Structure formats: structure tokens, C-alpha cells
Amino acid sequence: MHLASLARELQQGLQGEVLINEPLARHTTWRIGGPADLLARPATGEEFDFCLDFARQKGLPLHIMGNGSNLLVRDGGVRGLVVQTRAWRQVVVREQGIKACAGALIARVLAIAVRHGLGGLEFAAGIPATIGGAVVMNAGTPEGCLGDIVRGVEIVAPDGSRRYLEGQDITFSYRSTSLRRMGTVVAVDLAMTARDPRLIQERVQANLERRRARQPLEWPNAGSVFKNPPGYYAGQLIEEVGAKGWRAGQAQVSTKHANFIINLGRATAADVLELIARIQEAVAGSFGINLELEVEVWGEGL
Ligand SMILES: Cc1cc2nc3c(=O)[nH]c(=O)nc-3n(C[C@H](O)[C@H](O)[C@H](O)COP(=O)(O)OP(=O)(O)OC[C@H]3O[C@@H](n4cnc5c(N)ncnc54)[C@H](O)[C@@H]3O)c2cc1C
């Protein structure tokens, strides 16, 4: 079916926008990425379900996008339907906890946590993720990760049914969870701890300042490009092969933090992939270590 008629049909079920051939560079923190055939921005749980049903019925490849902060979308873009969760971001405070819809940004959840004196998520200050994306990736820092505080997760299973998974039924590992196989995250229940709001705010502030000092936040980026191999820091290995400052087109290995690749303005995914390949080759050559990607690559080349 023609994209325009698919978009019209999908739009009938949504208040949120449906866009055709939408450049995903507008939606990723790297500001890189070719077009999505269709991009939908559901604003409620019902609209989200409608999008998932629509993709299933029409046989469209489905891609769930949070804040696009861990994605490298190739320059030829993505076929099928991208469902962006960000417009669907309700947060409810519960006793000793918070329930957040998938699209709520960590920054927003944290602001609400501070207001209500609920601690436990401070480690995540500065991670520019939606709560859905953060839980699926088990995002974290050396101080903690989402898996530490997830009480439960509401998902839509691949057959379209909704299920509630208890935290203990989900396997959380380094930047990965069993949720990927189980379905799409609809909402997350976080177990929080009563804490002095001033203390929470201080911790949040300290973490934000540490990031500003160490990370090239003045340029578009996607956080750490590679996972830390067991026993090593990827950034240190990359620095030791002399890769800081390497460039391919408009992409550059950050001189501030070697595990970040920054977009100097008009970088393409091909530029970033070229740097990735050069770094992997150099690190394998010098240390015999294969650096695995932390960022996820979507779509097709030109
Ligand atoms: C400046 C910067 C700093 C960062 N610092 C950290 C850090 O300290 N620690 C860390 O772990 N990461 C960090 N990241 C990486 C990134 O923020 C995390 O990986 C985050 O979890 C991605 O969330 P997102 O909402 O942007 O997801 P996206 O990048 O949009 O998607 C990531 C993956 O999650 C899937 N997904 C998203 N939402 C859902 C959903 N509702 N249901 C099912 N699947 C879903 C997507 O399909 C995709 O596979 C950083 C990134 C940046 C740009």
C-alpha cells in the first residue's frame, strides 16, 4: 500500500502526529539518520496499542524509539513504522514508588522524585533517555542501573496481549535485559526510597556536573559508543591506540572522552561507521580485544 494512504489510515486512530519519510536525524541525539517510511507519536496507551496493532495487521516492520539517545540510524533510513514513545509520558507517584509511562524522560522522573523526596534514581541524572529505553537497555553508571530499582514492568507481548512482569522475572545484565525478547515496554514501576529532597537534588547536581566535566555534551553524540569489555574501559583502550581526535567526514572521536564520537555538524552514519571500524581494528590489533557496540545500528545504507 502507498505510504500516504497508510499514514492517513494510521492517523485516524491517533491524536498524535504521523509523519511520512521523516528524517530520523531530527529525532536522535546524534542528529544523524535517514528517513523513516512512517513515524508515529502516540500520546496515550490506547494510541500506542493502536500503532502496534496497525503494524501487525499491515505486516509493517516495527521499530520502537524512545529518545533516540542510543541509536545510529544509517543514511538510507528505516523501512516500516517507527513508533516514538516520547509524547506518552505520564508519571504517577505511588507509595514508595513511581510509575512512569514508557516515554517519560529520566530528567522528568527525577524532577518529580526530588519534589516528593523519593530517592534511588539519582545515578541516572544526565542520561538523556526515556524510562522505557532506559529499562530495556538497563541503562546505568558505576553507581547503579535501572535493574536495581525496577519493581515491575508493563509490556505488550508480541501477540498484542498486555502483561505485568515483576522485577524478579526480568533478567538484567550489562546494558541488556530479557525484556527485548518479551515485548514492548508500556510503563515502568520503580521502587524508590524516602529521602531528603535536598540530598537527592545534591546528588543529581553532582552527577550532572561530573558529566559536564568529562563528556563532550556541547556536541551531538550518543553516549558511549562501545561497551566496556570485561576488566577494561573501552575509552581507555581507544585512547591508548591514539584514536582521540580521529576524523571521518564530520564525525570525530572526542578529544574529551575517547568512547564518544561527536557530530561536528553534518556527519553521516557512514562517517560514524567508518570511525567505528577503524577503532575496532586498532584496538583488536593492539590488545586482541573486540570492542562491541553499545549503540544500536538501525536501517540501511544509501
Ligand atoms: C550524552 C549521553 C550520555 C549517556 N549516558 C549513558 C549512561 O551513563 N549510561 C547508559 O547506560 N547509557 C547512557 N547513554 C545512552 C542512552 O541514553 C541509553 O542507552 C538509553 O537507555 C537509551 O534510551 P532512549 O529512550 O534514548 O532509547 P532509544 O535510543 O530510542 O532506543 C534504544 C533501544 O531501546 C528500545 N526501546 C526504547 N523504548 C522502548 C520501549 N518502550 N519498549 C521497548 N523497547 C524500547 C529501542 O527499540 C532500542 O532498541 C547516554 C547517551 C547520551 C547521548
The ligand as an ORCA input file, in Angstrom:
! r2SCAN-3c Opt
* xyz 0 1
  C      25.070     12.259     26.498
  C      24.670     10.816     26.695
  C      25.001     10.183     27.877
  C      24.628      8.843     28.095
  N      24.967      8.248     29.261
  C      24.603      6.975     29.498
  C      24.923      6.344     30.750
  O      25.524      6.930     31.635
  N      24.536      5.055     30.910
  C      23.852      4.364     29.949
  O      23.513      3.194     30.167
  N      23.529      4.943     28.762
  C      23.894      6.224     28.520
  N      23.565      6.811     27.313
  C      22.913      6.010     26.257
  C      21.381      6.056     26.251
  O      20.884      7.217     26.889
  C      20.783      4.807     26.889
  O      21.146      3.645     26.180
  C      19.245      4.853     26.988
  O      18.818      3.701     27.684
  C      18.533      4.925     25.644
  O      17.208      5.350     25.898
  P      16.290      6.005     24.757
  O      14.967      6.293     25.332
  O      17.005      7.144     24.121
  O      16.171      4.779     23.751
  P      16.460      4.731     22.183
  O      17.879      5.136     21.938
  O      15.410      5.457     21.457
  O      16.314      3.176     21.940
  C      17.273      2.268     22.481
  C      16.715      0.861     22.398
  O      15.619      0.735     23.301
  C      14.469      0.294     22.578
  N      13.291      0.914     23.214
  C      13.104      2.228     23.502
  N      11.917      2.395     24.122
  C      11.350      1.163     24.214
  C      10.131      0.675     24.736
  N       9.220      1.475     25.295
  N       9.879     -0.656     24.645
  C      10.773     -1.497     24.081
  N      11.933     -1.086     23.554
  C      12.223      0.230     23.627
  C      14.668      0.742     21.154
  O      13.918     -0.042     20.248
  C      16.154      0.491     21.023
  O      16.385     -0.881     20.830
  C      23.925      8.149     27.084
  C      23.581      8.807     25.878
  C      23.939     10.127     25.692
  C      23.547     10.824     24.426
*
